[in-house]
């Protein structure tokens, strides 16, 4: 019995080396007790040698083979080797855990200046989907926005650019192939490329950070220009752990919700600054997460949404026919499935429309309590633009019509739409009153 147990242990630990050994061979050894003394000699001559060849040890010295091992020696070898392998695996697992812990405790690095944003390589030329121009834009800077037309984060960035009257070009990115972003290490959209008068190009990522950086640049007009502003927004490259495996590192922009001033100061008091920042974060942490499960609630709604995306994004002009239909039909199927997992991830209500109505009503209740046309007062602020931007992403979908029918957001939404269309914030290109000193971000 002990012999069979020893074999089972060795079989588990050495299954790749001794596959030809099986329980049948060892169970045959238990039958030796039934042999008499005379038959044992017969067994030794006719059975023992083939048995040893099965073990892979060959014949005896006289037959030109390797040294024969007795059964106890074989068992001892298997048990010893198995123990050594088990000990080695335990040490390796411990080493791996220590390496994971070491990586988690030590981030890859912090890129602390504008050089981390600068683009050194040439960017391939892609057809421009749209060019938005404002003669009052006196920045002499070329802005190129890489986007999905109906991505909520892209719509948020676009609402900001439109309201403040920034001139920019749009490159529509294929959401399946993403070939327009293959030149970039950072593949997500929106992705804003800024080309200065001196020819230097900078790549801005993360919709919230894009808005904060460009607002600080346009409003304050700091000495040193855009590179000086970017010094205030260092990027952290973080490891992401999924179980015991590291995923592709993620880029996080520090101070993304903060605005930087050098010569001028904010047009809000401290309470207003904190409130604006709070609402901008609420959009990213809550409102945006109820959109996809609602837009892609059913297969038919998902397909209807993608057909609207095709129309409003003018995909027929920008993509090949097969690319278009791949995005529409494959994209709608994938997003319908993804919407189910997002519903569970963000713990939305069984009827996801209720979660959408709750967020919109929360915004409108706070706006009514403020008693002004916009959360920013008489004019929209960055909080208004963020909420309007992400809601505009679903304007042609069934979910948006349901919002209009079941909440009181319509009047505010239409005021915001008009303000962006008329570029009502373009006074930002005028000089601001100097009210505070600059604090160097380096």
C-alpha positions in Angstrom: 0.0 0.0 0.0 2.9 2.4 0.9 4.5 1.5 -2.4 1.4 2.4 -4.4 1.1 5.7 -2.5 4.7 6.5 -3.2 4.1 5.8 -6.8 1.1 8.1 -6.9 3.1 10.9 -5.4 5.9 10.5 -7.8 3.4 10.2 -10.7 1.9 13.6 -9.8 5.3 15.4 -9.6 7.0 13.7 -12.4 4.1 13.1 -14.8 6.0 14.7 -17.7 9.2 12.7 -17.2 7.7 9.2 -16.6 4.5 9.1 -18.6 5.3 5.5 -19.5 5.0 4.4 -15.9 1.4 3.7 -14.9 -0.6 2.1 -12.1 -0.9 -1.2 -14.1 2.9 -1.7 -13.9 2.9 -1.1 -10.1 -0.2 -3.2 -9.4 1.6 -6.1 -11.1 4.3 -5.9 -8.4 1.7 -6.7 -5.7 1.1 -10.1 -7.4 4.7 -11.1 -6.5 3.5 -12.3 -3.1 1.5 -15.1 -4.9 4.7 -16.5 -6.6 6.5 -19.4 -5.1 10.2 -19.6 -4.8 10.6 -21.5 -8.1 8.5 -19.2 -10.1 10.4 -16.1 -8.8 13.5 -17.2 -10.8 11.2 -17.5 -13.9 9.9 -14.0 -13.1 13.4 -12.6 -12.8 14.4 -13.9 -16.2 11.3 -13.2 -18.2 9.7 -10.2 -16.5 12.2 -8.2 -14.6 14.3 -7.2 -17.7 11.4 -5.9 -19.8 10.1 -4.1 -16.7 13.4 -2.3 -16.3 13.3 -1.3 -20.0 9.9 0.1 -19.5 11.4 2.3 -16.7 13.9 3.5 -19.3 17.0 2.1 -17.5 18.1 -0.4 -20.2 19.8 -3.8 -19.5 22.5 -4.6 -17.1 26.2 -3.9 -17.4 26.8 -7.2 -19.2 24.3 -6.3 -21.9 25.8 -2.9 -22.6 23.0 -1.0 -20.9 23.0 1.4 -17.9 23.1 0.3 -14.3 19.8 -1.5 -13.3 17.8 0.1 -10.5 16.0 -1.9 -7.9 12.3 -1.0 -7.1 13.2 0.7 -3.8 15.8 2.8 -5.5 13.3 3.8 -8.1 10.8 4.8 -5.5 13.4 6.7 -3.6 14.4 8.5 -6.8 10.8 9.5 -7.6 10.0 10.7 -4.1 13.3 12.7 -3.9 12.9 14.3 -7.3 9.2 15.1 -6.6 10.1 16.8 -3.3 12.8 18.8 -5.0 10.4 20.0 -7.7 7.8 20.9 -5.1 10.3 22.8 -3.1 11.5 24.6 -6.2 8.0 25.6 -7.3 7.3 26.9 -3.8 10.4 29.1 -3.9 9.5 30.3 -7.4 5.9 31.3 -6.4 7.4 33.2 -3.4 9.8 35.0 -5.7 6.9 35.9 -8.1 4.8 37.3 -5.2 7.7 39.4 -4.1 8.2 40.8 -7.6 4.5 41.7 -7.9 4.6 43.4 -4.5 7.8 45.3 -5.5 6.1 46.6 -8.7 3.0 47.6 -6.9 5.1 49.6 -4.4 7.2 51.3 -7.0 5.4 53.0 -9.9 7.1 52.9 -13.3 7.8 56.6 -13.2 6.6 60.2 -13.2 7.1 62.3 -16.3 7.3 65.8 -14.8 7.7 68.2 -17.6 6.4 69.2 -21.1 8.9 66.9 -22.8 6.7 64.0 -21.9 4.0 65.5 -24.1 6.2 66.4 -27.0 5.8 64.4 -30.2 9.2 63.6 -31.8 8.1 61.3 -34.6 6.3 62.3 -37.8 2.5 61.8 -37.8 1.0 60.1 -40.8 -1.4 62.3 -42.8 -5.1 61.4 -42.6 -8.1 63.0 -44.3 -9.6 65.8 -42.2 -13.3 65.0 -41.4 -14.1 68.7 -40.6 -12.4 72.0 -40.1 -13.9 74.4 -37.6 -12.6 77.9 -38.0 -13.1 81.1 -35.9 -11.5 84.4 -37.1 -11.4 85.6 -33.5 -9.0 82.8 -32.5 -5.7 84.6 -32.2 -3.6 81.8 -30.7 -1.7 81.0 -33.9 -1.8 77.4 -32.8 -3.0 74.4 -34.8 -5.3 72.0 -32.9 -6.1 68.6 -34.4 -8.6 66.4 -32.5 -8.6 62.6 -33.0 -12.0 61.4 -32.0 -15.0 59.1 -32.3 -17.9 61.4 -33.2 -20.2 60.1 -30.6 -17.8 59.1 -27.8 -19.0 60.9 -24.7 -15.5 62.0 -23.7 -14.8 63.3 -27.3 -18.1 65.2 -27.2 -17.1 66.7 -23.9 -13.8 68.0 -25.4 -15.6 69.2 -28.5 -18.2 71.1 -26.5 -15.4 72.9 -24.7 -13.6 73.8 -28.0 -16.8 75.0 -29.7 -18.0 77.1 -26.8 -14.7 79.0 -26.5 -14.4 79.3 -30.3 -11.2 77.4 -30.8 -10.3 76.6 -34.4 -9.5 72.9 -34.8 -9.5 70.1 -37.3 -11.2 66.7 -36.7 -9.7 63.3 -37.6 -12.4 60.6 -37.4 -10.9 57.4 -35.9 -12.2 54.0 -37.0 -13.5 52.5 -33.7 -12.7 48.9 -34.7 -9.4 49.1 -36.6 -8.1 52.4 -35.0 -5.6 52.8 -37.8 -5.6 56.5 -37.4 -4.0 56.1 -33.9 -1.3 53.5 -34.8 1.3 56.2 -34.7 0.6 56.9 -31.1 1.6 54.9 -28.0 -1.6 56.3 -26.4 -4.5 54.7 -28.4 -7.5 56.2 -26.6 -9.6 59.1 -27.8 -10.0 62.1 -27.5 -6.4 62.8 -28.5 -5.5 66.4 -29.1 -2.4 67.3 -31.1 -1.2 70.9 -30.6 1.2 72.4 -33.1 2.9 75.6 -32.0 4.3 78.4 -34.2 7.8 77.0 -33.8 6.7 73.7 -35.3 6.8 71.7 -32.0 3.9 69.3 -31.5 2.4 68.2 -28.2 0.0 65.3 -27.6 -2.7 65.9 -25.0 -4.7 63.0 -23.6 -7.6 62.5 -21.2 -10.7 64.7 -22.0 -10.6 66.3 -18.5 -6.9 67.1 -18.7 -7.3 68.4 -22.2 -10.0 70.9 -21.1 -8.0 72.0 -18.0 -4.7 72.5 -20.0 -6.3 74.4 -22.9 -8.5 76.6 -20.6 -5.4 77.5 -18.6 -3.5 78.3 -21.7 -6.2 80.4 -23.4 -7.5 82.2 -20.3 -4.2 83.0 -18.6 -1.8 83.3 -21.6 1.2 82.5 -19.4 4.8 83.3 -20.2 6.4 80.3 -21.7 3.1 79.4 -23.4 1.8 75.9 -23.5 5.0 74.1 -22.4 4.9 76.1 -19.2 1.3 75.0 -18.6 2.0 71.4 -19.3 4.7 71.4 -16.6 1.8 71.7 -14.1 0.2 68.5 -15.4 2.7 65.6 -14.9 1.9 62.2 -16.2 2.1 59.1 -14.0 2.5 55.7 -15.7 0.9 53.1 -13.4 1.1 49.3 -13.4 -2.3 47.5 -13.6 -2.6 44.2 -11.9 -5.2 41.6 -13.0 -5.0 38.6 -10.7 -1.3 37.7 -10.8 -0.6 39.2 -14.2 0.4 42.7 -15.1 -1.7 44.5 -17.7 -0.5 47.2 -20.0 0.5 50.3 -18.0 -2.1 53.1 -17.7 -1.3 56.8 -18.0 -2.8 59.1 -15.5 -2.6 62.9 -15.7 -2.1 64.6 -12.4 -4.1 67.8 -11.5 -6.5 67.0 -14.3 -9.4 68.8 -12.6 -7.3 71.9 -11.6 -6.9 75.1 -13.6 -3.5 76.9 -13.5 -3.0 80.7 -13.5 0.1 82.8 -13.9 -0.9 86.4 -14.6 -4.6 86.3 -14.0 -6.9 84.7 -11.5 -10.1 82.7 -11.5 -13.4 84.4 -12.0 -14.9 82.4 -9.1 -14.6 82.4 -5.3 -13.2 79.4 -3.5 -16.6 77.8 -3.1 -17.4 78.2 -6.8 -14.0 76.7 -7.8 -14.6 73.6 -5.6 -18.2 73.2 -6.8 -17.1 73.3 -10.5 -14.4 70.8 -9.8 -16.9 68.5 -7.9 -19.3 68.5 -10.8 -16.7 67.8 -13.4 -15.6 64.8 -11.4 -19.2 63.7 -11.0 -19.6 63.6 -14.8 -16.6 61.3 -15.1 -17.4 59.1 -12.1 -21.2 58.7 -12.5 -23.1 60.3 -15.4 -20.9 58.9 -18.2 -21.3 55.4 -16.8 -25.1 55.3 -17.1 -25.0 56.2 -20.9 -23.7 53.0 -22.5 -26.0 50.5 -20.7 -29.0 52.7 -21.8 -27.9 53.4 -25.4 -27.2 49.6 -25.9 -30.0 48.4 -23.7 -31.3 46.0 -26.4 -29.9 44.6 -29.7 -32.3 46.8 -31.6 -31.4 50.0 -29.6 -27.7 49.2 -30.1 -28.1 48.9 -33.9 -30.2 52.0 -34.0 -27.5 53.9 -32.1 -24.8 52.8 -34.5 -26.9 53.7 -37.5 -27.2 57.2 -36.0 -23.4 57.2 -35.3 -22.9 56.3 -39.0 -25.1 59.2 -40.1 -23.9 62.0 -37.8 -20.2 60.9 -38.1 -20.5 60.8 -41.9 -18.7 57.4 -41.9 -19.6 57.0 -45.6 -17.2 59.8 -46.4 -14.4 58.7 -44.1 -14.4 54.9 -44.2 -14.4 52.2 -46.8 -17.7 50.4 -47.2 -16.5 47.2 -45.5 -15.1 49.2 -42.6 -18.4 51.0 -42.2 -20.5 47.9 -42.0 -17.9 46.2 -39.8 -18.2 49.0 -37.3 -22.0 49.2 -37.5 -22.9 45.5 -37.1 -19.9 44.1 -35.2 -19.8 47.3 -33.0 -23.5 47.2 -32.1 -23.3 43.5 -31.1 -20.2 44.0 -29.0 -21.6 47.1 -27.3 -24.9 45.4 -26.5 -22.9 42.6 -24.7 -20.6 45.2 -23.1 -23.6 47.2 -21.9 -24.7 44.2 -19.8 -21.4 43.9 -18.0 -21.3 47.7 -17.4 -24.7 47.6 -15.8 -23.4 45.0 -13.3 -20.1 46.8 -12.8 -21.6 50.1 -11.9 -24.6 48.6 -10.0 -27.3 50.2 -12.1 -31.0 49.6 -11.5 -32.7 46.7 -13.1 -34.3 49.1 -15.5 -31.2 51.1 -16.5 -33.4 54.0 -17.6 -34.2 54.7 -14.0 -30.5 55.2 -13.2 -30.2 57.6 -16.1 -33.2 59.6 -15.0 -31.8 59.7 -11.4 -28.5 61.3 -12.6 -30.2 63.8 -14.9 -32.7 64.7 -12.2 -29.9 65.1 -9.6 -28.2 67.6 -11.9 -31.4 69.6 -12.6 -32.4 69.7 -8.9 -29.0 71.2 -8.1 -29.3 73.7 -10.9 -32.8 74.8 -9.7 -31.5 75.2 -6.2 -28.8 77.5 -7.6 -31.4 79.6 -9.3 -29.4 80.6 -12.3 -29.6 79.6 -16.0 -26.4 77.6 -15.8 -24.4 76.0 -13.0 -21.8 78.6 -13.8 -24.3 81.4 -13.2 -25.3 83.6 -16.1 -22.8 81.9 -18.4 -21.9 78.2 -18.6 -18.8 77.0 -16.8 -16.7 73.8 -17.3 -19.2 71.8 -15.3 -22.1 72.8 -17.6 -19.9 72.0 -20.6 -19.0 68.6 -19.2 -22.6 67.6 -18.6 -23.8 68.9 -21.9 -21.0 67.3 -23.8 -21.6 63.8 -22.6 -25.4 64.0 -23.0 -24.9 65.3 -26.6 -23.2 62.0 -27.4 -26.6 60.2 -27.3 -28.7 62.9 -28.9 -30.0 60.8 -31.7 -30.7 57.7 -29.6 -33.9 56.4 -28.1 -32.4 57.0 -24.6 -32.1 60.7 -25.2 -35.7 61.1 -26.3 -36.7 59.3 -23.1 -34.7 61.8 -21.1 -36.5 64.7 -22.7 -39.9 63.0 -22.1 -39.2 62.0 -18.4 -37.0 64.8 -17.0 -36.9 68.6 -17.2 -33.5 68.9 -18.8 -34.7 70.1 -22.2 -34.6 73.9 -21.6 -31.1 73.8 -20.1 -29.8 71.5 -22.8 -31.1 73.7 -25.6 -29.6 76.8 -23.9 -26.2 75.0 -23.8 -26.5 73.8 -27.4 -27.1 77.4 -28.6 -24.3 78.8 -26.4 -21.8 76.3 -28.1 -23.1 77.0 -31.6 -22.7 80.7 -31.1 -19.2 80.4 -29.5 -20.4 82.5 -26.6 -17.2 81.9 -24.7 -14.8 83.3 -27.3 -14.1 86.4 -25.2 -11.5 84.2 -23.7 -9.1 85.3 -26.5 -9.1 88.8 -24.9 -6.6 89.7 -22.1 -7.5 88.9 -18.5 -7.0 91.2 -15.5 -3.8 90.4 -13.6 -4.8 89.5 -10.0 -2.4 86.9 -8.7 1.2 85.8 -9.0 2.5 82.7 -10.7 3.7 79.7 -8.7 6.2 77.7 -10.6 5.0 74.1 -11.1 8.4 72.6 -11.6 
